[in-house]
Amino acid sequence: MSSTTEAAPMATTSEVELLIGGMTCASCAARVEKKLNRMDGVAATVNYATEKARVSYPAGVDVADLIATVVKTGYTAEEPALPAEEPSRDDPELTSLRQRLLVSVALAVPVVALSMVPALQFDNWQWLALTLASPVVFWGAWPFHRAAWTNIRHAAATMDTLVSVGTLAAFGWSVWALFFGDAGMPGMRERFEFTAGGMDGASTIYLEVAAGVTAFILLGRYLEARAKRRAGAALRALMELGAKDVSVLRDGREVRIPADRLSVGDRFVVRPGEKIATDGTVVEGASAVDASMLTGESVPVDVGVGDVVTGATVNAGGRIVVAATRVGADTRLARMAMLVEDAQNGKAEVQRLADRVSAVFVPAVILIAVGTFGGWLGATGDTVAAFTAAVAVLIIACPCALGLATPTALMVGTGRGAQLGILIKGPEVLESTRRVDTVVLDKTGTVTTGRMTLQEVHVAQDADEKQVLRLAGALEHASEHPVARAIAVGAEERVGPLPEAEGFENVPGKGVRGRVEGHEVVVGRLIDALPAELARAKEEAERDGRTAVVVGWDGVAHGVLAVADAVKETSAQAVRSLRALGLTPVLLTGDNRAVAEAVARAVGIDEVLAEVLPEDKVDAVRRLQGEGRVVAMVGDGVNDAAALAAADLGLAMGTGTDAAIEAGDLTLVRGDLRVAADAIRLSRRTLSTIKGNLVWAFGYNVAALPLAAAGLLNPMIAGAAMAFSSVFVVTNSLRLRAFR
């Protein structure tokens, strides 16, 4: 499945994702990437952890040419299957690796025990050890030998070259000592040494090294492969969330069809407990929708006719009929999966450094091993010590941990984010979250609900609150003005069904009038004379940035209703969480200063930028950046898109417009500002995990190579340490799955 897009107006380029097979370490990924990038006009990024290449190529280059280049390099390449054709949970490669591991361990354990414990050695024990070690070295280690041979044919060297040369050298020395030296004598006994030297070459065998190292490295590869699969589990789970089939209405009858055959405009039935098949609008019925699988929000949301619903969410209430508005790759779920996968395939700058190191690492290690052998031989004349140290150098060196440091943490971090309704667009975003010190919050739809609601009701001493609401709500029910809708809905919620209004009349700029239950009712600014208590209430409401509406009937004012864009219940807590992360919150809005400051007070924000026109939001962000601040911007509207793009870090509310979501670096699927703090925490945690992995991987190699060259490590111990360095990196990354 290739995706072809226009990359630039001047030159037509296309993009494709390739599955790369046969890579066994970071050096392999570096080689494939280097070969692809040597093609004219081709830009490729190869990710060892995801085993994928993202390739941009010009007109005149075909996907078949890209695949041929990878094959010539010694690996396989193919375009991935459709999500519906995802591989089964029984991974053949993992199964084969497990079989080799189990057999190799069963055969290697007796060899290691006999070689390390003199008390277990009997006459001719060494021949039994040779018999047991041979299948391990040739069958168990066959993937390493095969990959090493492929690399040699292409004049290259990778981790497999080191393992293959090291184990074959140890096995070859042992065979020579057994058949042509003294090691084959019936009474031969051997002691285990942690360091090089101190043994006679003709009577020394390294079968435990050949078999033990193979078993250790197979174990490391198996644990690494299994952990990598677990790391990608969140993305696979996300892609599998959607409904598989759906009941579509055809000529008034329900017809069951596969969900991928839905078209825009189709009406489909969703019963309680069923998944909503695709994005759409409710056209019949009412229910509650559980979106927890998609957004992490545990509380079901009530929906009715006209409300938008998202594919893969679950109908938790009554039967509804939905009209499809987006299908296939356009759905919210598909776009989420695409964003997560794009992020997982990306590379942070620190990872590019690690890749460059990996590319030259293996040839450098081979030179170090040759130098070690020559140095020991020249200094001591001890062939056994020289050989032991050289083999330890070959086996201890592991660029795999370097190659896995970033992508595994990124896979787990972005996958966990997707489960919590946080979409991280790429690895470079993580660096931005660490540096951010100021967060600009758009008011409408981000801090507030974006809908006018009835906030307060003030009534005169001789008036009844319920009557004020009934009469005002009945009259405003006939109007479509946002303030009128807020009063009508608020009144209905508080006093129940409303009476009918007669003779409704809209007075431009003043309000509305009409007859309700025998009274001549006016709502708005049609009465000037107000009792003292209502005048005070009106003044206070306007001072707090609310819209004050006077309600009266029969020529007398009886109440004042305060209407405002309501602050979200979670916004104050979100602001506290952002402050706890060391961020300074700033409220940005086009509303007047009184309204802005009232909202800022309600949520605990000190700095307010009010009366900012939509086109000036970018300038506001740049002014803050000009003060030396590193700015994050949270917004949800079309008018926020440019500011989101201009900010050092853009966080788009997923409940907002497509333009805002495209412009943001982080997308918050849920319309809850608290998720912004979670997103920054998760990004920072992922970045710190990547850095911890890289420190371990670099530190391990820097420390281990000199120890091996100095003869302070037995090759088998070196093999165990090498295998578990990769396992450590992947396991450390998997800790991100526990992020809350």
NUVOVEX-665120 format. One record per residue: residue in one letter; y, z, x of N, C-alpha, C in turn. Coordinates in steps of 0.05 Angstrom, whole numbers, plus 5000, padded with zeros to 4 digits. Example, Ala and Ser with C-alpha at 12.3 -4.5 7.8 and 13.67 -1.06 7.14 Angstrom:
# NUVOVEX-665120
A488651565264491051565246493451565264S495551425257497951435273500151575258
***
This chain:
# NUVOVEX-665120
M497650005017500050005000502450005018S503749785021506149775038508549785020S510649905031513149905016515149735032T516249545019518049355032520849395022T522649455040525349515032527349365050E529749325040531949215056533149435073A533049405099534049615116536949575123A537849325124540649275131541349005120P543848965112544748715100544648485120M544948535146545148325166542448205173A540348375174537748275182535648395164T533848225155531748315136529548455152T529048705146526848845158525148975136S522649015142520849135123519649385136E518549545118517349795128514549825117V512749925134509949965125508850215137E507050345123505750575133502850505140L501950565164499250505172497650765178L495150765169493350975177492050905203I492451085223491351025250488751185254G486651055262484151185267483451195296G481951395305481051415332482851575351M485051675341486851845358485552125360T485452215385484152475390486052675403C488452585411490452775422493152645421A495152805429497952705428498352465446S496852445468497152215486496451955472C494451975454493651735439495951645421A497251835407499451765389501751645406A502251755429504451645446503751365455R501251305461500451035470500850835448V499850905423500150715401503050665395E504650875395507550855389508850675410K508150705435509350545457508650255454K506150195448505249915445506649785421L506849925399508249805375511149755381N512449945394515349915400515949695420R513849605435514349385453514449115439M513549105414513748855399516748805391D517548555392520348485387521248575359G523348735358524548815333523049035318V520849135330519249345316520049625325A520349795305520950085311518850245297A517350395313515050545302515150835309T514151005291513851295296510951355289V509451465308506651535303506351835304N505151945283504752235280501852305283Y501252455304498452525310497252695288A498852885278497753075258497052945232T498752755222498252625197496552375201E496252285227494752045234495851795220K498551785219499851565206502051455225A502651195221504851065235506750955214R509351015217511450905200512750685217V512450435208513350205225515350035209S517649985222519649805212519449545229Y519149315215518749065230520448845218P521248645234523048435225521548205212A522948025200521747775189520547625213G518247505208516847355229514547525240V514647785236512447965244510948035219D508248015220506648075197505248345201V504448475178502948725180500348685196A499148445193496648375208497248385239D499648305247500348305275500548595285L501648775268501849055276499149175279I497349115259494649225260493149125285A493548865291492248745315493148885340T495748955342496749085366495449365369V495149505347493849775348490949745357V489649545345486749505352486449435382K488349265392488249195421488649435438T490049635428490549885443488050065443G486149995426483650155426483250335402Y484950295381484750465357484450285333T484150415310483950255285486550305269A487150115251489450135234488950005208E489950125186489749995160491950115142E492649955121494550055102493150265084P494550485077493250685061492650595032A490650725021489950664993492050774974L492050694949493750804929493151104925P495051264916494551544912492051594894A491551424875489251454857486651424872E486851294896484451244911484251434936E485451664933485451864955482551924963P482151974989479452034998478252284985S475652294983474352524971474552754989R473852994978474053234994471953245016D469853085014467853075035468752875056D470052975076471052795097468752725116P468052465119465752395136466252475165E468752445174469352515202468952815207L469752975187469453265190466453345189T464953205172462153255169460653195195S461352955207460152875233460753075255L463253155255464153345276462753615273R462353695248460953955243458053935252Q456753705247453953675256453753685286R455453535300455453545329455953825340L457753965327458454235336456054425333L454754425309452554605304450254555324V449554305328447254235346448054315375S450554245383451354305410451454605416V452454765396452555055400449655165402A447955065385445155165385443855115412L444454885425443254815450444754935474A447354965471449055065494448755365498V448455515476448355805479446155895498P443655795495441555875515442255795544V443455565547444155465574446255655586V448255725571450355905581449156185587A447456285569446256545573444456555598L442856345602441156335626442756315651S444956165651446556125675448256375682M449156525662450956745666449557015670V447157035661445757295662443257265680P443357345705441057315724438457445713A438657655698436357795688434657615669L435957415657434557235638433257005653Q433856975679432856735693429956775702F428256595695425456595703424856355720D422456335731421856105748422155845732N423555655744424055385733425855395708W427355615705429255635682431255405682Q431955315707433955105710433154845697W430554785696429554535684429754555654L429354795643429754835614432754795607A434454905625437354875620438154585621L436954425639437554135641436653995615T434354075605433253945581435054005557L436054255555437754325532440554215535A441554205560444354115564444653815561S442553655567442853365567443753255540P442453335517443453235491446253315485V447053555494449753645489451753475504V451153415529453053255546453252965536F450952855528450952565521451352515491W450052675474450352625445452752785434G452853045441454953215430457753125440A457853045465460452965476460952665474W459152525459459452235457462152145448P463452275428466152175420468152185443F467852385461469752395484469152165503H466552115509465851905527466651635516R466151595491466851335478469851285480A471451485473474351455473475351415502A474051565521474951535549474351255559W472051145552471350865560473250665548T473950705522475850525509478550535524N479350775532481850805546481850675573I479550705587479350585614479550285612R478350165591478449875587481349785582H482949965571485749895566487650015587A486450095610487950205633489650445624A488450625609489950855600488151105603A489451335600488051585602489051785581T487251925568488052125548486552375552M486752565534485352815535482352765538D481352565524478452505525477652435553T479452295568478752225595478252475612L479952675608479652925623477053065616V476453085590473953215581471553065591S471552805587469252635595468752655625V470852615641470552625670469652905679G470853115667470153385675467253455669T466253395644463553465636461453295651L462053035654460152855669460052935698A462353015710462253095738460553345741A460953545723459353785725456453735721F455753555701452953485696451853325720G453453135731452452975753451953135778W453753325784453353515807450653665803S450253755778447853915773445353755777V445353505767442953335770442453285800W444653225815444253185844443053435857A444153675851443153915863440253975855L439453905830436753955821434753765834F435453505836433553315846433653265876F436053305888436353245917437153495933G437853715920438553955935436454165931D437254425934435354645932435354775904A436954675886437154805860434654775843G432954575850430554535834428154705842M428554865862426255035872425455235851P422855295848421855475826423255755826G423755865849424856135850427856155850M429255925844432255925845433456115825R435456275835436956445818439956395822E441556435801444356375803445956595789R448256655801450056855789452556715779F453756835758456156715746458656815761E460456635768462956705781465356635763F467256815762469656755746471556565762T471256565788473056405805471456195821A472856015835471555815851470655935877G468555815889467755895916465556095916G464556135941462556345945459656265939M459155995935456455905929455755665946D453155625949452155405965452055155948G453254935956453354695940450654585932A448754585951446154465945444454615925S445154875921443555045903445255135879T447555005875449255085852449154865830I448754955806448854775783450954855764Y452054655749454254705730453454625702L450954665695450054585668451354745646E451955005652453255165632456155065627V457354955649460054845646459954595629A458054415635457854165620457354215591A455354395585454554445557456654625543G457554835557459355025545462054905539V463154755557465754625553465554435529T463454275528463054085505463054245479A461454465478461354615453464054745446F465454855466468054975460470054765450I470054525462472054325454471254205427L468754175422467954095395468754295374L468454555381469354765362472354745358G473854715379476754685377477554445360R476154215365476753975349476154015319Y473854145314473054195287475054375272L475754595285477654785273480354645269E481154485289483754345288483754145264A481453995262481353795240481353925213R479954145211479854285185482554405178A483854515199486554635194488554425187K488354185200490253965194489853875165R487353875156486753805129487954005109R487754265116488954475100491954445100A493054365123495954345125497054125106G495553915102496353705084495453745055A494253975049493154015023495354035001A497654135008499854164988500753884978L500953694997501753424989499653294971R497053324979494953214963494853344935A495353604934495353744908497753644891L499953584904502353484890501753214877M500353044893499852774884497652764862E496052984861493952994841494753144815L497353234814498253384791498253224765G498852964767499352804743496952784725A497452724699495352684680493852434686K491252434680489652194686489551994663D489652104638489851924615491652034594V492351874573494451954554493851824527S494751954506494451854478497051714471V496951444470499351284464499251204434L501651204421501751124393501950814392R500050694379500050404375499650344345D501850244332501750184303500950434287G502050664295501550904281498951044288R497250914305494751044313494851134342E493351344348493151434376491051284391V491751174414489851024431489851154458R487551224468487351364494487251144516I489151164535489150964557489651114584P488950994607489651124633492651154635A493451374647496351434649497851234665D496451104685497950904701498450644687R497550614662498050374646500350414626L501650644627504050704610506350514618S507850434599510350274604512750424593V515050364605517550484595517850414565G518550624549518850574520516450654504D514050674517511650754502512051044492R510951084467511051354456508251474458F508051714468505351834472505452124461V503052214453502752484441501752674462V503052914462502153124481501553374464R499053454464498153684449498353944466P498254174453498354424469496154434490G496954504515495054524537494854274553E495854044543495653794557497953754576K497453594597499653524616501253294604I503853304608505653084600505152854620A504552614610503552404628505652284646T508152274637510252154653512952264644D515052204659517752294651518552154625G519852304607520652194582522552374566T523052294541524752444523523152514498V523452764489522052854465523252714441V521652574425522652434401521552564375E519652744378518552874354517253144362G517753354346516553614351518153784369A517154034373518454224391516254384404S516854484429514754624443516054784466A514354904482515255024508513754884530V515054824552513854674573513654854598D511254864609510755014634510954824658A513154864674513554684697512954824723S511355044722510955214746509555054768M507754864762506354714782508254544798L510454454785512354264797514754404809T515654614796518154744805517855024816G515555144811515255424819516355624799E517655524778518855694757516655784738S516356044735514056144720514556164690V517056154681517756184653517855914639P516155874618516255614603519055564591V519855314589522455234579522155114551D523655204531523555084505524754804505V523354624491524354344488524054254459G525954074451525853964424526753674425V527153564402527953274401530453234417G530353024434532652954451532553074479D530753274483530553394510528853224529V529553244554528153094575525853264585V523553134589521153274600520153124624T518753264642517853144667514853114667G513952894678511052844681509753064698A507253124692505553324706506153614697T508253654680508653924669506753954645V506254204637504254264617505554354591N504654234569505654304542504254574535A505954784534504855054529505055134500G506354974483506755054455505654854435G507354734418506454564397506154264405R505354104385504953814390507653684391I507953504411510453354414509753064419V511752884412511452604418513752534437V513052404459514952344481515152044484A517651954488518151664495518451654525A516751484538516751454567519351334577T520651454596523151344608522751254637R520751374650520151294678517151294682V516151094695513251084700512751014729G510151064738509350994765510951124787A511850954806513251054830516051164823D517051114799519751204792519851484781T517451604775517451864763518352084783R519152304772520052524789517852624808L515352634797513152724814512652534837A512652274831512152064852514352074873R516852114864519052124883518852384900M518052604888517652854903515552804925A513252694917511052644936512052464959M513652254952514652074972516452214992L518252394981520052544998518552725017V516452865007514953045023513452885045E512252665038510752505057512552395079D514952305071516852195090517652415110A518052655099518752885117516552945136Q514052945127511753005144511352795165N512152555160511752335179514052325200G516152475195518452465213517952635238K519752605257519552755282522152885289A522053135295524453275305524953195334E527353245343528053165370526353315391V525753565385524053725403521253595406Q520253475384517653355384517653105401R519852955400520052715417519852775446L521053005454520753095482517853155488A516553305470513653365474511953115476D512652915460511152655461511452525488R513952535499514452405525512852545547V512752815545511252975564508252895562S507252885537504352815533503652545544A505452355543504952085552504352065581V505652245597505152235626503452465636F502652635617501252885625498452825636V496952665622494152625631493952495658P495352275663495252155691496152365712A498152525705499052725724496852935729V495353015709493253205712491053095730I490352835726488252715743489152715772L491652655777492652665805492552955816I493353155798493153435807490353515813A488353415797485553485802484553365829V485353115834484552985860485853145883G488453215879489853365900488653635904T487753765882486454025884483854005900F482253805894479753765908480253725938G482153545944482753495972483953735986G485753885972486954125984484954335991W483154395972481054595976479154515999L478454265998476554166018477754176046G480354106048481754106074482154396083A482754576065483454846073481055026078T478854986063476555166066474055026075G473854766070471454616076469254676057D469854826035467854906015467854705993T465854535993465654315973465354435945V463654645942463254765915465854865904A467355015920469855125911471854905903A471954695920473754475915472954335888F470354295885469454165860470054335836T469454595838469854775815472754785807A474554805826477454815820478354555808A477354325818478254065808477354025779V474854105773473754085746475354265727A475954505736477554695720480254575713V481554435732484154305727483854095706L481753925708481253715688480953825660I479554055658478754155632480954335619I482454475636484454665625486854515613A487454285623489854145615489554035587C491354115569491154035541493753955529P494353695527496853615514496653625483C494253685473493953695444495753895430A496054125442497754335430500654245428L501454085449504253975448504553785425G502553615421502653415400502453535372L501253765370500853895343503054085336A504654165356506554385351508454335328T509754095328511654035307510353935281P508653725283507653615257506053805240T504453985252502954165235504754365220A506754475235508654655222510254505200L510954265206512554105187510854045162M508253975166506553915144506254165126V505754395138505354635122507954725109G510154715124512754805113513754625090T513554365094514454185072512554195048G509954235054508054255032508454505016R508954735030509554985016512154965000G514054825012516654784998516254634972A514554424973514054264949512854434927Q511054624935509854804915511954984902L514055044917516055234907518455084896G518254814894520454654883522754614903I522054604929523954544950523054304966L524554094966523853844980525553825005I524253835028525653805054525353515062K527653375067527553085071526553005099G526853175119525953085146526353315166P525153285189525153495209527953555220E529753345221532453395231533953585213V533153605187534453795169534054085178L531854135190531254415199533254515219E534054345238536054415258538654495244S539454335223541954395209541954665196T539654745184539655005170540055235189R539255205214539655425234542655455241R544155235241546955245250548955305227V548155265203550055295180551155575178D553855595174555055865171556655885145T557155665131558755665107557255495086V557155595061555855445040557855405017V558455145011560255074990558655024965L559455164943557955154918559655014897D558754784887560054654865559754834841K561854864825561755054802560054954779T560854734767559654644742556854534747G554954664734552154574736550654694759T552054824777550754954800550955254798V553455354798553855644793553855704763T554955524748554955554718552855364706T552455404679550455234666551354954661G553954904662554954634656555354584627R554854794610555154764581557054984571M558854904553560655104541559055284522T559455544524558055734507560055934496L559356044473560956254461560456514476Q562656624488562356854506563057114491E565357124477566257374464567457314437V567157514419568357494392570157744388H572657694383574557904377575557874348V575358094332576158064304578458264298A580058204278582158384269580958624255Q582558834252581459094242580259064214D581358894198580358874170578358644167A577358524189575558294187572758374194D570858204185568058244191567058034211E565858124232565157934254563257714243K561357794227559357594217560857374200Q562757464184564157274167565857084184V567157194205568757034223566956814235L564556894244562756704257561656504237R561056594213559956414192561956194185L564356274180566356074172567255894195A567656004219568455844242566155654249G563655764250561355594258560855374238A561155424212560755214192562754994195L565255054201567354854204566954694230E566354834252566054704278563454534279H561554594261559054454261559454154255A561654094243562253814236563653664259S564353804280565753684303563853634326E564453434343562853374366564153474392H566453604390567853704414566153924428P565953924455564354124469564954414461V567554474457568254754449567254804421A567554604403566554634375563554674375R562054514392559154534392558354814402A559854924422559155194432559555404411I561655374394562155574373560055544351A559355304344557355254323554655364331V553755304356551155394365551155694368G553355814380553456104383553456244357A554856144336554956264310552156254297E550856034299548256004287546256194300E546456234326544656414340545056704331R547556774325548157054319547957134289V548556934271548557004243546556844226G545156654239543256494224544356244212P543056124191543955874179546855884170L548255664174551155654167551555504141P553655574126554255424101555455154107E555654994086556854724089559954734088A561254564103564154554102565054304086E567254334071568254104055571054034065G571753784061574453684068575153724097F573153684115573653714144575853534154E577753644169579953484180580453574209N580653374227581253434255584253394260V585553604270588453584276588653554307P589253304316589353254345590953454361G589653564382591053754399591454034388K590654074363591154334350588654474341G586654324331584154444321583154304296V581754444279580554324256581054504231R580954384207581254534182579254424162G578654594142576954514121576354744102R574754694081574154894061571254994064V570955254067568255374070568155624051E566155614033565655844015568155934000G569755733992572155793976574555863992H574355874019576655944036577755694050E580455684053581655474070581655574099V579755464114579255564142580555384162V581655514183582755364206581555484231V580955314251579955404277581455244299G582655394318584155264339586755394344R588955234344591555344349593455284326L592355304302593855234278595255474265I594855714276596155954266597656084290D600256114287601956224309602156524308A602356644283602756934281600057074283L599757234304597257384308597757684308P595857834297596058124300596058204329A597158434336597458514364594758514379E592658624366590058634380588958364386L589358164368588357894373590057754394A592657804394594457684414593557774442R592958044444592058144470589358024478A587557994459584857874465585157584475K586957444461587457164468588657134496E590557314502591857304529589857374551E588157574547586157664567584057434571A583157304550581257094552582356864569E584856794563586056574578586656644607R587256904612587556994639584956984655D582757024642580157004654579056724656G580656524648579856244650578156154627R578156294605576556214582578356064562T577055904545578555774523578555954499A580956034490581256214468581856054442V580156094422580355954396580956154374V583056104359583756284336582356194311V581256384296579956334271581456474249G582156324228583556444205582856304179W583456434157583156314131585156424111D585756254093587856324073590456404086G591156274109593756314122593956554140V591656704144591756954160589656924183A590457014207588657014230586757254228H584157194231582157414229580557454254G580657274273579057304298579857114320V578957184344579357014368576656984381L575856734386573256674399573856584428A572456694447572856614475570456444483V571056194492568956004499569255934529A567055914543567255844572564555724580D564755584603562255484616560955734628A558655804617557356064625556256064653V556656284667555456324693552456364690K550856224706547956264705547256554712E545256664699544556944702543757004731T542756794745541656844773543756794794S546156694787548056604808549056834825A549557064813550557284829548457374850Q545957394841543857464860543557254882A543856994874543656774894545856804915V548256874907550456904926549957134945R548857354934548057574952545957494973S544057334964541957234982543057055003L544956884996546256715016547856875036R549257075026550657255045548757395064A546457475054544457615071543457425093L543657165089542856975110545056915130G547357065127549557025145551456795137L551356715112552956485103555356585087T557656455090560056515075560256325051P559956425026560156245003562956164996V563355914988565955814979565455664953L567055734932566855594906568655354906L567555124898569054874897569054764868T571354704857571354614829573954454823G573754284803576054134794577554294772D576454514763577754674742580254814753N581854924734584255064742583455324756R585455424771584855654788584055904772A585155944749584356184733581456174726V580455944717577655914711575955964736A576755824758575155844782575056134793E577256274792577256544803575656734785A575656684759574056844741571056814747V570256564751567456514758566756644785A568656604805568256714832567857024831R569557154815569357444812566657524800A565757364781563257434767560857424785V560957244806558557214823558957334851G561457424857561857554883562757374905I564257164898565356974918568257034923D569157044948571857114955573656864959E572456654969573956414976573656194955V575856094943575755904921577455664928L576255424924577755174926577855054898A580055084884580354994856582054754853E581854624829583454394822583154164842V580654134851579953924871578853684855L580153454858579253214844576553124855P574852994839572252904849572352754875E574352574877574452414902575452574926D576552814921577552984943575553184952K573253194940571253394948570353354977V570153094985569353035013571453145032D574053115025576253215042576053515045A575353645023575153945023572954025043V570753885042568553945061569453895089R570753675094571653605121573753795132R575453905114577454095122576054345133L573954435119572454675128571154615155Q570054365158568754295183570854285206G573354195198575554195218576254465228E575654675212576154945221573955055239G572054875246569854955264567455065249R567455045223565155145208562954935206V560455025204558254845198557554885169V557854675153558054695124555554595110A554454755092552354665073553754635046M552954435031554154385005551954384984V552354524962550454524940551754394915G550654184905551754054882549753904865D550553794842548653664825549653414811G552253354813553353124798553752884815V554352654801555052404815557452454833N559352614823561752654839561252844863D558852954866558153114889556752954911A555852714905554152564923555452524950A558052434950559452384975559752634991A560452854978560753114992558153215003L555953174989553253254998552653095024A553352845024552752675048554552755071A557052835065558952905087558353175099A557153355084556553625094554453615116D554453825133552453835154549653875142L549553995118547054035104547554005074G546353805061546753765033544353865017L544954044997542754144980543354054951A541653874941542053754915540253904894M541553974872540054104850538353884837G535753914835534053714823534553664794T535953854780536653814752539053624749G540153544772542553384772541953084772T543952924781543752634780542152524803D541052284800539552154821541252114846A543852044841545651994864545952244882A546152484869546352734884543752784899I541552744886538852794898538452614923E539252354920538952174943540752254966A543052364960544952434982544252694996G542752864983542153134994540053125016D540053325034538053355054535753515044L536453705026534453875013534753844983T532653804968532853784939531554034927L533054164909532054404896531154314868V528554294864527554174839528354344815R528554604818529354784797532354814796G533554834773536454864771537355154775D536155294794536655574799537855604827L540255704829541655724855540155904875R538556084865537056264883535256104902V534355864892532555694908533955594932A536655574931538155484955537755674978A537755934973537256134994534356115003D532556074984529756044992529355805010A530755585003530455335018531355365047I533655505050534655545077532855735093R531855945079529956125092527355985101L526255815083523855665090524355475113S526555335112527255145133527555295160R528855515160529155665185526555775195R524855875176522155975184520455745196T520655505184519155275194520155205222L522755205226523855135252523055345273S523055605266522255805285519255785292T517655695272514755655277514355425296I515855205292515754975311516455065339K518655215342519455295368517455485381G516355665365514255845375511855685385N511055485369508755315377509355175404L511755065406512454915431512555095455V513655345451513755535473510955595483W509155645463506355695470505055455485A505455215474504154985485505154925513F507754925517508854875544508055105563G508355355553507755585570504855585578Y503155525560500255515566499655325589N500655075587500154885607501454955634V503855055632505255125657503755355672A502655545656501255765669498455695677A497055535660494155485664493555305687L495155095691494554905712494655025740P496655185747496655315774494255505777L493555645756491255825758488655675764A488355445750485955285754485955165782A488255065791488454935818487955145840A488755395834488355605854485455715855G483755605837480955685837480455945823L482356035806482156285792480856265765L479956025757478655995731476055845733N473955955722471455805720471955585699P470855345704471255125685470555185656M468455345652467655405625469755575610I470855765625473055935613475455755608A475955565626478155385623477755215597G475255125592474654975568475155135543A474355385543474755555520477755595515A479255645536482155695533483555445523M482755205533483954955525483454905495A480954945486480254895458481855075440F482255325447483555515429486555505431S487655365450490555325450491455155426S489854945421490454775398490054925372V487855085371487255235347489455445341F490455565362492655755359495055625346V495855395356498255255346497955195316V495555085309495155005281495055255263T493655465273493455715257496155845253N497755835274500455945272502155795251S501755535250503155375230502255445202L499655495199498555555172499655815160R500855985177502056225167504256175147L505455935149507655855131506655835102R504055805098503055785071503456045056A503956265070504356525057507256575050F509056375056511956415050512356475021R514056675015514656744988517756714984
***
